[in-house]
Amino acid sequence: MSLRTNLTNARSHIIFIIALCLGVTLIFYLERAGHIRTDEPDALAAFDEVVPLPLADGIGRAQQSDEHARIAWTYFRNNTDPDTGLVGSVDKYPSTTMWETASYIVAVISAQRLGLITEAEAGQRAAKVVDALSRLVLFENSLPNKAYDTRTLQMVDYANRPTSIGLGWSALDIGRLLIALELVQRHYPDLADEVVRVVDGWDLDRMVREGRLNGATVIEGSVRENQEGRIGYERYAAKGMMLWGFDATAAMDVGSTLQVLRVEGVPIPVDTRLNRNSTPALTTSEPYLFDGLEFGFDALTHVFATVVYRAQEMRYRNTGLLTGVSEGHLSQEPHFAYASVWGGGSPWAVLTFGGDRIDSRRTLSTKAAFGWDALFSTEYTQEMVAAVVPFADPARGWPEGIYEADGSVNGSFTANTNATVLAAQAFRATGPLMHVPR
């Protein structure tokens, strides 16, 4: 082995140890502090009387969960590229983002923990993903682009057309990927050095500015950097940065950007900042589901998850409409929407990426049903799961859900939803993914 190789390996070990120590220290500090600012007491005081729902166990439902997980894993068997090892974001569509690549890693680890695949297969799949990440064409030779062709690893636009310029980078997507890569290191220690080398090749300093997440978008040929993330998503992705030793404490701190609005009588955390399209920020299930299934929550996120879930249950109690809202793909145009508890200035808004209202596309989300049921297991979460179960396709996986307007199936099949179903079953069986069973 050459001296350069020895030095590279030593540097990788040192970076890994430093990042791990800093990440653990920061998360421990924030957990003890409650992540609460003292200069905004009124908004946070609205949650003083909220009793977090206890995390559930899966006793008595293991056999049913196994079948649900097997159906979800079918999606990944169908959509893994045999050469690169990456998985398409949508069924039979060879394009992915870093968010969905993280979802695939979560799916692999969950499938192994559930006994659907062997440890050897899981390790091989994880190794191929790490290798693919090491070969990506980076945006400005700096950070992963927002989208890639799973067959060629080339940068593409959202229509999967090659682009030499790229789209920019998403701090939220990369933050989620960093969480998934931490999971790889914990579950497959033999891959730890290679994971560190991959991450070390990314200019992650560009993603943090004064403790907040920083993204970039290409607009008319120009790169525009901007603070990225709102309450919920921002805090979840910040944990990924902190695990790798970056100071994202401002992104974890909700006090300066929090307002509380009541939806169905429940206090809901809403960000005061506008999105890039100048619409008010939205509150939805997804970041809370992932935080719970992967980390097991922290003190404040547990409270926020409880109220976000409770508002959805209360809408059902008040209207009779099964409600489980999240971001997701649509089988109809515009093919993607954010279904919110609060968004665009009003409750229960369904918004396009550009901020247009499309409430007729509201979907009872499969991943919301399974995710909330794994975390809290209430009578209502079981009703949601029972509603979506008949629409599983053993040959393709789980569809996105059911359109509220007419009860028809939202028949888009995605990596994100099927990974969430797997993570939900793994959580029920073995607990949060960050905890490695011994």
Helices and strands as residue ranges (DSSP letters): H 3-33, H 41-45, H 62-79, E 95-96, H 98-113, H 119-134, E 148-149, E 168-169, H 171-187, G 189-191, H 192-200, G 204-207, E 208-209, E 212-219, E 222-227, H 233-243, H 249-252, G 255-257, E 258-263, E 266-271, H 286-295, H 299-319, E 327-329, E 336-339, E 342-343, E 346-347, E 350-351, G 359-361, E 363-365, H 366-376, H 379-388, G 389-391, E 399-403, E 409-413, H 415-430
